[in-house]
Amino acid sequence: MDLTFDEIALGWDDDVPLECECDHGDDEAYAPCGRRAKWRVTIDCTCGEDHPRTVELLCTKCLRTARKDLGDEAITARPL
């Protein structure tokens, strides 16, 4: 199996839109948002336990909600 770097690093097809990864499920199951992702978002830990940053692909609506919930200082967003 001979994969190019792009195939390994991204695993995406250029013609397939990326879906938002925001979890809209409950405690029992993960349920992704399903809208088209437009932002690569880095989220810093805000609980004080020094957790590592997380990276998510979000739609504009979920990015707005994350900024409202976590504050602008904890979030860095870049367009896809």
mmCIF file of the N, C-alpha and C atoms, coordinates in Angstrom:
data_MODEL
# 
_entry.id   MODEL 
# 
loop_
_atom_site.group_PDB 
_atom_site.id 
_atom_site.type_symbol 
_atom_site.label_atom_id 
_atom_site.label_alt_id 
_atom_site.label_comp_id 
_atom_site.label_asym_id 
_atom_site.label_entity_id 
_atom_site.label_seq_id 
_atom_site.pdbx_PDB_ins_code 
_atom_site.Cartn_x 
_atom_site.Cartn_y 
_atom_site.Cartn_z 
_atom_site.occupancy 
_atom_site.B_iso_or_equiv 
_atom_site.pdbx_formal_charge 
_atom_site.auth_seq_id 
_atom_site.auth_comp_id 
_atom_site.auth_asym_id 
_atom_site.auth_atom_id 
_atom_site.pdbx_PDB_model_num 
ATOM 1   N N  . MET A 1 1  ? 0.861   -1.175 0.000  1.00 0.00 ? 1  MET A N  1 
ATOM 2   C CA . MET A 1 1  ? 0.000   0.000  0.000  1.00 0.00 ? 1  MET A CA 1 
ATOM 3   C C  . MET A 1 1  ? 0.898   1.226  0.000  1.00 0.00 ? 1  MET A C  1 
ATOM 4   N N  . ASP A 1 2  ? 0.816   2.004  -1.055 1.00 0.00 ? 2  ASP A N  1 
ATOM 5   C CA . ASP A 1 2  ? 1.666   3.173  -1.215 1.00 0.00 ? 2  ASP A CA 1 
ATOM 6   C C  . ASP A 1 2  ? 0.792   4.423  -1.235 1.00 0.00 ? 2  ASP A C  1 
ATOM 7   N N  . LEU A 1 3  ? 0.760   5.140  -0.122 1.00 0.00 ? 3  LEU A N  1 
ATOM 8   C CA . LEU A 1 3  ? -0.066  6.339  -0.005 1.00 0.00 ? 3  LEU A CA 1 
ATOM 9   C C  . LEU A 1 3  ? 0.800   7.581  -0.091 1.00 0.00 ? 3  LEU A C  1 
ATOM 10  N N  . THR A 1 4  ? 0.285   8.623  -0.711 1.00 0.00 ? 4  THR A N  1 
ATOM 11  C CA . THR A 1 4  ? 0.993   9.890  -0.732 1.00 0.00 ? 4  THR A CA 1 
ATOM 12  C C  . THR A 1 4  ? 0.804   10.590 0.609  1.00 0.00 ? 4  THR A C  1 
ATOM 13  N N  . PHE A 1 5  ? 1.624   11.589 0.861  1.00 0.00 ? 5  PHE A N  1 
ATOM 14  C CA . PHE A 1 5  ? 1.537   12.327 2.118  1.00 0.00 ? 5  PHE A CA 1 
ATOM 15  C C  . PHE A 1 5  ? 0.156   12.941 2.303  1.00 0.00 ? 5  PHE A C  1 
ATOM 16  N N  . ASP A 1 6  ? -0.395  13.525 1.240  1.00 0.00 ? 6  ASP A N  1 
ATOM 17  C CA . ASP A 1 6  ? -1.714  14.159 1.339  1.00 0.00 ? 6  ASP A CA 1 
ATOM 18  C C  . ASP A 1 6  ? -2.789  13.160 1.743  1.00 0.00 ? 6  ASP A C  1 
ATOM 19  N N  . GLU A 1 7  ? -2.732  11.958 1.214  1.00 0.00 ? 7  GLU A N  1 
ATOM 20  C CA . GLU A 1 7  ? -3.725  10.946 1.555  1.00 0.00 ? 7  GLU A CA 1 
ATOM 21  C C  . GLU A 1 7  ? -3.602  10.504 3.003  1.00 0.00 ? 7  GLU A C  1 
ATOM 22  N N  . ILE A 1 8  ? -2.371  10.420 3.495  1.00 0.00 ? 8  ILE A N  1 
ATOM 23  C CA . ILE A 1 8  ? -2.159  10.015 4.886  1.00 0.00 ? 8  ILE A CA 1 
ATOM 24  C C  . ILE A 1 8  ? -2.552  11.138 5.838  1.00 0.00 ? 8  ILE A C  1 
ATOM 25  N N  . ALA A 1 9  ? -2.088  12.354 5.555  1.00 0.00 ? 9  ALA A N  1 
ATOM 26  C CA . ALA A 1 9  ? -2.297  13.478 6.462  1.00 0.00 ? 9  ALA A CA 1 
ATOM 27  C C  . ALA A 1 9  ? -3.749  13.930 6.502  1.00 0.00 ? 9  ALA A C  1 
ATOM 28  N N  . LEU A 1 10 ? -4.412  13.929 5.377  1.00 0.00 ? 10 LEU A N  1 
ATOM 29  C CA . LEU A 1 10 ? -5.760  14.479 5.343  1.00 0.00 ? 10 LEU A CA 1 
ATOM 30  C C  . LEU A 1 10 ? -6.840  13.412 5.301  1.00 0.00 ? 10 LEU A C  1 
ATOM 31  N N  . GLY A 1 11 ? -6.671  12.449 4.436  1.00 0.00 ? 11 GLY A N  1 
ATOM 32  C CA . GLY A 1 11 ? -7.685  11.422 4.304  1.00 0.00 ? 11 GLY A CA 1 
ATOM 33  C C  . GLY A 1 11 ? -8.987  11.932 3.712  1.00 0.00 ? 11 GLY A C  1 
ATOM 34  N N  . TRP A 1 12 ? -8.951  13.087 3.064  1.00 0.00 ? 12 TRP A N  1 
ATOM 35  C CA . TRP A 1 12 ? -10.147 13.698 2.509  1.00 0.00 ? 12 TRP A CA 1 
ATOM 36  C C  . TRP A 1 12 ? -10.073 13.695 0.997  1.00 0.00 ? 12 TRP A C  1 
ATOM 37  N N  . ASP A 1 13 ? -11.216 13.653 0.363  1.00 0.00 ? 13 ASP A N  1 
ATOM 38  C CA . ASP A 1 13 ? -11.317 13.872 -1.072 1.00 0.00 ? 13 ASP A CA 1 
ATOM 39  C C  . ASP A 1 13 ? -11.662 15.335 -1.278 1.00 0.00 ? 13 ASP A C  1 
ATOM 40  N N  . ASP A 1 14 ? -11.049 15.942 -2.298 1.00 0.00 ? 14 ASP A N  1 
ATOM 41  C CA . ASP A 1 14 ? -11.285 17.364 -2.549 1.00 0.00 ? 14 ASP A CA 1 
ATOM 42  C C  . ASP A 1 14 ? -12.736 17.677 -2.891 1.00 0.00 ? 14 ASP A C  1 
ATOM 43  N N  . ASP A 1 15 ? -13.430 16.736 -3.507 1.00 0.00 ? 15 ASP A N  1 
ATOM 44  C CA . ASP A 1 15 ? -14.790 17.015 -3.942 1.00 0.00 ? 15 ASP A CA 1 
ATOM 45  C C  . ASP A 1 15 ? -15.856 16.656 -2.907 1.00 0.00 ? 15 ASP A C  1 
ATOM 46  N N  . VAL A 1 16 ? -15.444 16.136 -1.758 1.00 0.00 ? 16 VAL A N  1 
ATOM 47  C CA . VAL A 1 16 ? -16.399 15.767 -0.710 1.00 0.00 ? 16 VAL A CA 1 
ATOM 48  C C  . VAL A 1 16 ? -16.350 16.829 0.391  1.00 0.00 ? 16 VAL A C  1 
ATOM 49  N N  . PRO A 1 17 ? -17.463 17.507 0.671  1.00 0.00 ? 17 PRO A N  1 
ATOM 50  C CA . PRO A 1 17 ? -17.441 18.527 1.725  1.00 0.00 ? 17 PRO A CA 1 
ATOM 51  C C  . PRO A 1 17 ? -17.223 17.899 3.102  1.00 0.00 ? 17 PRO A C  1 
ATOM 52  N N  . LEU A 1 18 ? -16.468 18.595 3.935  1.00 0.00 ? 18 LEU A N  1 
ATOM 53  C CA . LEU A 1 18 ? -16.209 18.127 5.294  1.00 0.00 ? 18 LEU A CA 1 
ATOM 54  C C  . LEU A 1 18 ? -17.402 18.453 6.170  1.00 0.00 ? 18 LEU A C  1 
ATOM 55  N N  . GLU A 1 19 ? -17.731 17.555 7.071  1.00 0.00 ? 19 GLU A N  1 
ATOM 56  C CA . GLU A 1 19 ? -18.865 17.774 7.963  1.00 0.00 ? 19 GLU A CA 1 
ATOM 57  C C  . GLU A 1 19 ? -18.397 18.303 9.309  1.00 0.00 ? 19 GLU A C  1 
ATOM 58  N N  . CYS A 1 20 ? -19.233 19.118 9.915  1.00 0.00 ? 20 CYS A N  1 
ATOM 59  C CA . CYS A 1 20 ? -18.987 19.654 11.246 1.00 0.00 ? 20 CYS A CA 1 
ATOM 60  C C  . CYS A 1 20 ? -18.905 18.501 12.243 1.00 0.00 ? 20 CYS A C  1 
ATOM 61  N N  . GLU A 1 21 ? -17.918 18.565 13.148 1.00 0.00 ? 21 GLU A N  1 
ATOM 62  C CA . GLU A 1 21 ? -17.699 17.500 14.123 1.00 0.00 ? 21 GLU A CA 1 
ATOM 63  C C  . GLU A 1 21 ? -18.317 17.786 15.486 1.00 0.00 ? 21 GLU A C  1 
ATOM 64  N N  . CYS A 1 22 ? -19.012 18.897 15.616 1.00 0.00 ? 22 CYS A N  1 
ATOM 65  C CA . CYS A 1 22 ? -19.602 19.259 16.901 1.00 0.00 ? 22 CYS A CA 1 
ATOM 66  C C  . CYS A 1 22 ? -20.591 18.181 17.348 1.00 0.00 ? 22 CYS A C  1 
ATOM 67  N N  . ASP A 1 23 ? -20.499 17.782 18.596 1.00 0.00 ? 23 ASP A N  1 
ATOM 68  C CA . ASP A 1 23 ? -21.330 16.701 19.128 1.00 0.00 ? 23 ASP A CA 1 
ATOM 69  C C  . ASP A 1 23 ? -22.681 17.245 19.584 1.00 0.00 ? 23 ASP A C  1 
ATOM 70  N N  . HIS A 1 24 ? -23.729 16.808 18.911 1.00 0.00 ? 24 HIS A N  1 
ATOM 71  C CA . HIS A 1 24 ? -25.093 17.194 19.266 1.00 0.00 ? 24 HIS A CA 1 
ATOM 72  C C  . HIS A 1 24 ? -25.847 16.035 19.898 1.00 0.00 ? 24 HIS A C  1 
ATOM 73  N N  . GLY A 1 25 ? -25.109 15.001 20.292 1.00 0.00 ? 25 GLY A N  1 
ATOM 74  C CA . GLY A 1 25 ? -25.738 13.825 20.891 1.00 0.00 ? 25 GLY A CA 1 
ATOM 75  C C  . GLY A 1 25 ? -25.908 13.984 22.388 1.00 0.00 ? 25 GLY A C  1 
ATOM 76  N N  . ASP A 1 26 ? -26.289 12.887 23.026 1.00 0.00 ? 26 ASP A N  1 
ATOM 77  C CA . ASP A 1 26 ? -26.455 12.885 24.476 1.00 0.00 ? 26 ASP A CA 1 
ATOM 78  C C  . ASP A 1 26 ? -25.295 12.115 25.105 1.00 0.00 ? 26 ASP A C  1 
ATOM 79  N N  . ASP A 1 27 ? -25.409 11.775 26.375 1.00 0.00 ? 27 ASP A N  1 
ATOM 80  C CA . ASP A 1 27 ? -24.345 11.074 27.081 1.00 0.00 ? 27 ASP A CA 1 
ATOM 81  C C  . ASP A 1 27 ? -24.109 9.663  26.550 1.00 0.00 ? 27 ASP A C  1 
ATOM 82  N N  . GLU A 1 28 ? -25.096 9.105  25.887 1.00 0.00 ? 28 GLU A N  1 
ATOM 83  C CA . GLU A 1 28 ? -24.999 7.725  25.429 1.00 0.00 ? 28 GLU A CA 1 
ATOM 84  C C  . GLU A 1 28 ? -24.395 7.572  24.042 1.00 0.00 ? 28 GLU A C  1 
ATOM 85  N N  . ALA A 1 29 ? -24.537 8.566  23.183 1.00 0.00 ? 29 ALA A N  1 
ATOM 86  C CA . ALA A 1 29 ? -24.067 8.402  21.813 1.00 0.00 ? 29 ALA A CA 1 
ATOM 87  C C  . ALA A 1 29 ? -23.606 9.732  21.221 1.00 0.00 ? 29 ALA A C  1 
ATOM 88  N N  . TYR A 1 30 ? -22.573 9.648  20.393 1.00 0.00 ? 30 TYR A N  1 
ATOM 89  C CA . TYR A 1 30 ? -22.070 10.793 19.644 1.00 0.00 ? 30 TYR A CA 1 
ATOM 90  C C  . TYR A 1 30 ? -22.970 11.022 18.441 1.00 0.00 ? 30 TYR A C  1 
ATOM 91  N N  . ALA A 1 31 ? -23.382 12.252 18.227 1.00 0.00 ? 31 ALA A N  1 
ATOM 92  C CA . ALA A 1 31 ? -24.201 12.602 17.071 1.00 0.00 ? 31 ALA A CA 1 
ATOM 93  C C  . ALA A 1 31 ? -23.619 13.868 16.446 1.00 0.00 ? 31 ALA A C  1 
ATOM 94  N N  . PRO A 1 32 ? -22.895 13.735 15.336 1.00 0.00 ? 32 PRO A N  1 
ATOM 95  C CA . PRO A 1 32 ? -22.292 14.915 14.724 1.00 0.00 ? 32 PRO A CA 1 
ATOM 96  C C  . PRO A 1 32 ? -23.345 15.869 14.179 1.00 0.00 ? 32 PRO A C  1 
ATOM 97  N N  . CYS A 1 33 ? -22.985 17.123 14.112 1.00 0.00 ? 33 CYS A N  1 
ATOM 98  C CA . CYS A 1 33 ? -23.877 18.173 13.623 1.00 0.00 ? 33 CYS A CA 1 
ATOM 99  C C  . CYS A 1 33 ? -24.343 17.865 12.199 1.00 0.00 ? 33 CYS A C  1 
ATOM 100 N N  . GLY A 1 34 ? -23.406 17.577 11.308 1.00 0.00 ? 34 GLY A N  1 
ATOM 101 C CA . GLY A 1 34 ? -23.749 17.233 9.936  1.00 0.00 ? 34 GLY A CA 1 
ATOM 102 C C  . GLY A 1 34 ? -23.744 18.383 8.953  1.00 0.00 ? 34 GLY A C  1 
ATOM 103 N N  . ARG A 1 35 ? -23.676 19.629 9.438  1.00 0.00 ? 35 ARG A N  1 
ATOM 104 C CA . ARG A 1 35 ? -23.580 20.760 8.514  1.00 0.00 ? 35 ARG A CA 1 
ATOM 105 C C  . ARG A 1 35 ? -22.193 20.763 7.873  1.00 0.00 ? 35 ARG A C  1 
ATOM 106 N N  . ARG A 1 36 ? -22.017 21.578 6.848  1.00 0.00 ? 36 ARG A N  1 
ATOM 107 C CA . ARG A 1 36 ? -20.727 21.668 6.183  1.00 0.00 ? 36 ARG A CA 1 
ATOM 108 C C  . ARG A 1 36 ? -19.750 22.450 7.062  1.00 0.00 ? 36 ARG A C  1 
ATOM 109 N N  . ALA A 1 37 ? -18.600 21.855 7.337  1.00 0.00 ? 37 ALA A N  1 
ATOM 110 C CA . ALA A 1 37 ? -17.574 22.513 8.151  1.00 0.00 ? 37 ALA A CA 1 
ATOM 111 C C  . ALA A 1 37 ? -16.889 23.593 7.324  1.00 0.00 ? 37 ALA A C  1 
ATOM 112 N N  . LYS A 1 38 ? -16.664 24.735 7.945  1.00 0.00 ? 38 LYS A N  1 
ATOM 113 C CA . LYS A 1 38 ? -15.989 25.844 7.273  1.00 0.00 ? 38 LYS A CA 1 
ATOM 114 C C  . LYS A 1 38 ? -14.787 26.336 8.061  1.00 0.00 ? 38 LYS A C  1 
ATOM 115 N N  . TRP A 1 39 ? -14.592 25.817 9.277  1.00 0.00 ? 39 TRP A N  1 
ATOM 116 C CA . TRP A 1 39 ? -13.546 26.321 10.159 1.00 0.00 ? 39 TRP A CA 1 
ATOM 117 C C  . TRP A 1 39 ? -12.745 25.186 10.781 1.00 0.00 ? 39 TRP A C  1 
ATOM 118 N N  . ARG A 1 40 ? -11.430 25.361 10.864 1.00 0.00 ? 40 ARG A N  1 
ATOM 119 C CA . ARG A 1 40 ? -10.556 24.481 11.644 1.00 0.00 ? 40 ARG A CA 1 
ATOM 120 C C  . ARG A 1 40 ? -10.330 25.222 12.955 1.00 0.00 ? 40 ARG A C  1 
ATOM 121 N N  . VAL A 1 41 ? -10.810 24.660 14.033 1.00 0.00 ? 41 VAL A N  1 
ATOM 122 C CA . VAL A 1 41 ? -10.855 25.358 15.314 1.00 0.00 ? 41 VAL A CA 1 
ATOM 123 C C  . VAL A 1 41 ? -9.955  24.665 16.329 1.00 0.00 ? 41 VAL A C  1 
ATOM 124 N N  . THR A 1 42 ? -9.080  25.446 16.961 1.00 0.00 ? 42 THR A N  1 
ATOM 125 C CA . THR A 1 42 ? -8.249  24.956 18.051 1.00 0.00 ? 42 THR A CA 1 
ATOM 126 C C  . THR A 1 42 ? -8.848  25.482 19.344 1.00 0.00 ? 42 THR A C  1 
ATOM 127 N N  . ILE A 1 43 ? -9.112  24.572 20.284 1.00 0.00 ? 43 ILE A N  1 
ATOM 128 C CA . ILE A 1 43 ? -9.757  24.944 21.543 1.00 0.00 ? 43 ILE A CA 1 
ATOM 129 C C  . ILE A 1 43 ? -8.805  24.660 22.695 1.00 0.00 ? 43 ILE A C  1 
ATOM 130 N N  . ASP A 1 44 ? -8.486  25.697 23.470 1.00 0.00 ? 44 ASP A N  1 
ATOM 131 C CA . ASP A 1 44 ? -7.631  25.553 24.646 1.00 0.00 ? 44 ASP A CA 1 
ATOM 132 C C  . ASP A 1 44 ? -8.459  25.104 25.839 1.00 0.00 ? 44 ASP A C  1 
ATOM 133 N N  . CYS A 1 45 ? -7.844  24.344 26.725 1.00 0.00 ? 45 CYS A N  1 
ATOM 134 C CA . CYS A 1 45 ? -8.497  23.881 27.949 1.00 0.00 ? 45 CYS A CA 1 
ATOM 135 C C  . CYS A 1 45 ? -8.820  25.089 28.835 1.00 0.00 ? 45 CYS A C  1 
ATOM 136 N N  . THR A 1 46 ? -10.034 25.137 29.354 1.00 0.00 ? 46 THR A N  1 
ATOM 137 C CA . THR A 1 46 ? -10.440 26.238 30.233 1.00 0.00 ? 46 THR A CA 1 
ATOM 138 C C  . THR A 1 46 ? -10.745 25.772 31.651 1.00 0.00 ? 46 THR A C  1 
ATOM 139 N N  . CYS A 1 47 ? -10.508 24.479 31.937 1.00 0.00 ? 47 CYS A N  1 
ATOM 140 C CA . CYS A 1 47 ? -10.880 23.958 33.253 1.00 0.00 ? 47 CYS A CA 1 
ATOM 141 C C  . CYS A 1 47 ? -9.769  24.137 34.287 1.00 0.00 ? 47 CYS A C  1 
ATOM 142 N N  . GLY A 1 48 ? -8.570  24.515 33.843 1.00 0.00 ? 48 GLY A N  1 
ATOM 143 C CA . GLY A 1 48 ? -7.479  24.710 34.778 1.00 0.00 ? 48 GLY A CA 1 
ATOM 144 C C  . GLY A 1 48 ? -6.631  23.476 35.010 1.00 0.00 ? 48 GLY A C  1 
ATOM 145 N N  . GLU A 1 49 ? -6.949  22.354 34.385 1.00 0.00 ? 49 GLU A N  1 
ATOM 146 C CA . GLU A 1 49 ? -6.203  21.105 34.568 1.00 0.00 ? 49 GLU A CA 1 
ATOM 147 C C  . GLU A 1 49 ? -5.105  20.938 33.527 1.00 0.00 ? 49 GLU A C  1 
ATOM 148 N N  . ASP A 1 50 ? -4.887  21.942 32.673 1.00 0.00 ? 50 ASP A N  1 
ATOM 149 C CA . ASP A 1 50 ? -3.820  21.937 31.674 1.00 0.00 ? 50 ASP A CA 1 
ATOM 150 C C  . ASP A 1 50 ? -3.942  20.780 30.686 1.00 0.00 ? 50 ASP A C  1 
ATOM 151 N N  . HIS A 1 51 ? -5.164  20.511 30.219 1.00 0.00 ? 51 HIS A N  1 
ATOM 152 C CA . HIS A 1 51 ? -5.369  19.498 29.187 1.00 0.00 ? 51 HIS A CA 1 
ATOM 153 C C  . HIS A 1 51 ? -4.791  20.000 27.865 1.00 0.00 ? 51 HIS A C  1 
ATOM 154 N N  . PRO A 1 52 ? -4.444  19.100 26.959 1.00 0.00 ? 52 PRO A N  1 
ATOM 155 C CA . PRO A 1 52 ? -3.943  19.549 25.651 1.00 0.00 ? 52 PRO A CA 1 
ATOM 156 C C  . PRO A 1 52 ? -5.055  20.195 24.833 1.00 0.00 ? 52 PRO A C  1 
ATOM 157 N N  . ARG A 1 53 ? -4.653  21.003 23.866 1.00 0.00 ? 53 ARG A N  1 
ATOM 158 C CA . ARG A 1 53 ? -5.620  21.618 22.957 1.00 0.00 ? 53 ARG A CA 1 
ATOM 159 C C  . ARG A 1 53 ? -6.314  20.547 22.132 1.00 0.00 ? 53 ARG A C  1 
ATOM 160 N N  . THR A 1 54 ? -7.525  20.846 21.735 1.00 0.00 ? 54 THR A N  1 
ATOM 161 C CA . THR A 1 54 ? -8.238  19.964 20.819 1.00 0.00 ? 54 THR A CA 1 
ATOM 162 C C  . THR A 1 54 ? -8.459  20.714 19.511 1.00 0.00 ? 54 THR A C  1 
ATOM 163 N N  . VAL A 1 55 ? -8.545  19.971 18.435 1.00 0.00 ? 55 VAL A N  1 
ATOM 164 C CA . VAL A 1 55 ? -8.793  20.547 17.121 1.00 0.00 ? 55 VAL A CA 1 
ATOM 165 C C  . VAL A 1 55 ? -10.062 19.924 16.571 1.00 0.00 ? 55 VAL A C  1 
ATOM 166 N N  . GLU A 1 56 ? -10.976 20.765 16.112 1.00 0.00 ? 56 GLU A N  1 
ATOM 167 C CA . GLU A 1 56 ? -12.236 20.294 15.548 1.00 0.00 ? 56 GLU A CA 1 
ATOM 168 C C  . GLU A 1 56 ? -12.522 21.041 14.259 1.00 0.00 ? 56 GLU A C  1 
ATOM 169 N N  . LEU A 1 57 ? -13.285 20.414 13.399 1.00 0.00 ? 57 LEU A N  1 
ATOM 170 C CA . LEU A 1 57 ? -13.796 21.055 12.192 1.00 0.00 ? 57 LEU A CA 1 
ATOM 171 C C  . LEU A 1 57 ? -15.236 21.438 12.481 1.00 0.00 ? 57 LEU A C  1 
ATOM 172 N N  . LEU A 1 58 ? -15.536 22.750 12.417 1.00 0.00 ? 58 LEU A N  1 
ATOM 173 C CA . LEU A 1 58 ? -16.859 23.225 12.813 1.00 0.00 ? 58 LEU A CA 1 
ATOM 174 C C  . LEU A 1 58 ? -17.511 24.065 11.726 1.00 0.00 ? 58 LEU A C  1 
ATOM 175 N N  . CYS A 1 59 ? -18.838 24.077 11.751 1.00 0.00 ? 59 CYS A N  1 
ATOM 176 C CA . CYS A 1 59 ? -19.604 24.995 10.913 1.00 0.00 ? 59 CYS A CA 1 
ATOM 177 C C  . CYS A 1 59 ? -19.647 26.349 11.633 1.00 0.00 ? 59 CYS A C  1 
ATOM 178 N N  . THR A 1 60 ? -20.125 27.356 10.955 1.00 0.00 ? 60 THR A N  1 
ATOM 179 C CA . THR A 1 60 ? -20.166 28.702 11.529 1.00 0.00 ? 60 THR A CA 1 
ATOM 180 C C  . THR A 1 60 ? -21.070 28.770 12.754 1.00 0.00 ? 60 THR A C  1 
ATOM 181 N N  . LYS A 1 61 ? -22.200 28.091 12.720 1.00 0.00 ? 61 LYS A N  1 
ATOM 182 C CA . LYS A 1 61 ? -23.133 28.117 13.854 1.00 0.00 ? 61 LYS A CA 1 
ATOM 183 C C  . LYS A 1 61 ? -22.500 27.496 15.102 1.00 0.00 ? 61 LYS A C  1 
ATOM 184 N N  . CYS A 1 62 ? -21.843 26.353 14.958 1.00 0.00 ? 62 CYS A N  1 
ATOM 185 C CA . CYS A 1 62 ? -21.224 25.692 16.113 1.00 0.00 ? 62 CYS A CA 1 
ATOM 186 C C  . CYS A 1 62 ? -20.006 26.471 16.614 1.00 0.00 ? 62 CYS A C  1 
ATOM 187 N N  . LEU A 1 63 ? -19.285 27.143 15.706 1.00 0.00 ? 63 LEU A N  1 
ATOM 188 C CA . LEU A 1 63 ? -18.176 27.998 16.126 1.00 0.00 ? 63 LEU A CA 1 
ATOM 189 C C  . LEU A 1 63 ? -18.702 29.147 16.976 1.00 0.00 ? 63 LEU A C  1 
ATOM 190 N N  . ARG A 1 64 ? -19.794 29.756 16.552 1.00 0.00 ? 64 ARG A N  1 
ATOM 191 C CA . ARG A 1 64 ? -20.404 30.857 17.316 1.00 0.00 ? 64 ARG A CA 1 
ATOM 192 C C  . ARG A 1 64 ? -20.817 30.383 18.712 1.00 0.00 ? 64 ARG A C  1 
ATOM 193 N N  . THR A 1 65 ? -21.414 29.193 18.781 1.00 0.00 ? 65 THR A N  1 
ATOM 194 C CA . THR A 1 65 ? -21.828 28.632 20.070 1.00 0.00 ? 65 THR A CA 1 
ATOM 195 C C  . THR A 1 65 ? -20.621 28.344 20.952 1.00 0.00 ? 65 THR A C  1 
ATOM 196 N N  . ALA A 1 66 ? -19.558 27.798 20.376 1.00 0.00 ? 66 ALA A N  1 
ATOM 197 C CA . ALA A 1 66 ? -18.345 27.499 21.150 1.00 0.00 ? 66 ALA A CA 1 
ATOM 198 C C  . ALA A 1 66 ? -17.724 28.775 21.700 1.00 0.00 ? 66 ALA A C  1 
ATOM 199 N N  . ARG A 1 67 ? -17.690 29.829 20.891 1.00 0.00 ? 67 ARG A N  1 
ATOM 200 C CA . ARG A 1 67 ? -17.138 31.103 21.375 1.00 0.00 ? 67 ARG A CA 1 
ATOM 201 C C  . ARG A 1 67 ? -17.981 31.673 22.506 1.00 0.00 ? 67 ARG A C  1 
ATOM 202 N N  . LYS A 1 68 ? -19.284 31.520 22.400 1.00 0.00 ? 68 LYS A N  1 
ATOM 203 C CA . LYS A 1 68 ? -20.182 32.008 23.453 1.00 0.00 ? 68 LYS A CA 1 
ATOM 204 C C  . LYS A 1 68 ? -19.976 31.219 24.745 1.00 0.00 ? 68 LYS A C  1 
ATOM 205 N N  . ASP A 1 69 ? -19.831 29.901 24.625 1.00 0.00 ? 69 ASP A N  1 
ATOM 206 C CA . ASP A 1 69 ? -19.689 29.039 25.803 1.00 0.00 ? 69 ASP A CA 1 
ATOM 207 C C  . ASP A 1 69 ? -18.302 29.113 26.436 1.00 0.00 ? 69 ASP A C  1 
ATOM 208 N N  . LEU A 1 70 ? -17.248 29.182 25.617 1.00 0.00 ? 70 LEU A N  1 
ATOM 209 C CA . LEU A 1 70 ? -15.878 29.082 26.126 1.00 0.00 ? 70 LEU A CA 1 
ATOM 210 C C  . LEU A 1 70 ? -15.133 30.404 26.166 1.00 0.00 ? 70 LEU A C  1 
ATOM 211 N N  . GLY A 1 71 ? -15.616 31.399 25.447 1.00 0.00 ? 71 GLY A N  1 
ATOM 212 C CA . GLY A 1 71 ? -14.940 32.689 25.389 1.00 0.00 ? 71 GLY A CA 1 
ATOM 213 C C  . GLY A 1 71 ? -13.993 32.759 24.202 1.00 0.00 ? 71 GLY A C  1 
ATOM 214 N N  . ASP A 1 72 ? -13.805 33.962 23.688 1.00 0.00 ? 72 ASP A N  1 
ATOM 215 C CA . ASP A 1 72 ? -12.958 34.164 22.514 1.00 0.00 ? 72 ASP A CA 1 
ATOM 216 C C  . ASP A 1 72 ? -11.495 33.817 22.765 1.00 0.00 ? 72 ASP A C  1 
ATOM 217 N N  . GLU A 1 73 ? -11.024 33.959 24.009 1.00 0.00 ? 73 GLU A N  1 
ATOM 218 C CA . GLU A 1 73 ? -9.618  33.724 24.315 1.00 0.00 ? 73 GLU A CA 1 
ATOM 219 C C  . GLU A 1 73 ? -9.224  32.262 24.160 1.00 0.00 ? 73 GLU A C  1 
ATOM 220 N N  . ALA A 1 74 ? -10.163 31.352 24.341 1.00 0.00 ? 74 ALA A N  1 
ATOM 221 C CA . ALA A 1 74 ? -9.866  29.917 24.318 1.00 0.00 ? 74 ALA A CA 1 
ATOM 222 C C  . ALA A 1 74 ? -9.932  29.322 22.917 1.00 0.00 ? 74 ALA A C  1 
ATOM 223 N N  . ILE A 1 75 ? -10.369 30.097 21.930 1.00 0.00 ? 75 ILE A N  1 
ATOM 224 C CA . ILE A 1 75 ? -10.630 29.543 20.600 1.00 0.00 ? 75 ILE A CA 1 
ATOM 225 C C  . ILE A 1 75 ? -9.845  30.288 19.529 1.00 0.00 ? 75 ILE A C  1 
ATOM 226 N N  . THR A 1 76 ? -9.199  29.507 18.663 1.00 0.00 ? 76 THR A N  1 
ATOM 227 C CA . THR A 1 76 ? -8.549  30.044 17.477 1.00 0.00 ? 76 THR A CA 1 
ATOM 228 C C  . THR A 1 76 ? -9.186  29.369 16.274 1.00 0.00 ? 76 THR A C  1 
ATOM 229 N N  . ALA A 1 77 ? -9.718  30.152 15.339 1.00 0.00 ? 77 ALA A N  1 
ATOM 230 C CA . ALA A 1 77 ? -10.402 29.587 14.173 1.00 0.00 ? 77 ALA A CA 1 
ATOM 231 C C  . ALA A 1 77 ? -9.716  30.043 12.894 1.00 0.00 ? 77 ALA A C  1 
ATOM 232 N N  . ARG A 1 78 ? -9.540  29.091 11.985 1.00 0.00 ? 78 ARG A N  1 
ATOM 233 C CA . ARG A 1 78 ? -8.980  29.374 10.668 1.00 0.00 ? 78 ARG A CA 1 
ATOM 234 C C  . ARG A 1 78 ? -9.914  28.773 9.619  1.00 0.00 ? 78 ARG A C  1 
ATOM 235 N N  . PRO A 1 79 ? -10.138 29.490 8.522  1.00 0.00 ? 79 PRO A N  1 
ATOM 236 C CA . PRO A 1 79 ? -11.022 28.940 7.486  1.00 0.00 ? 79 PRO A CA 1 
ATOM 237 C C  . PRO A 1 79 ? -10.399 27.720 6.817  1.00 0.00 ? 79 PRO A C  1 
ATOM 238 N N  . LEU A 1 80 ? -11.245 26.785 6.403  1.00 0.00 ? 80 LEU A N  1 
ATOM 239 C CA . LEU A 1 80 ? -10.765 25.600 5.677  1.00 0.00 ? 80 LEU A CA 1 
ATOM 240 C C  . LEU A 1 80 ? -10.502 25.946 4.233  1.00 0.00 ? 80 LEU A C  1 
# 
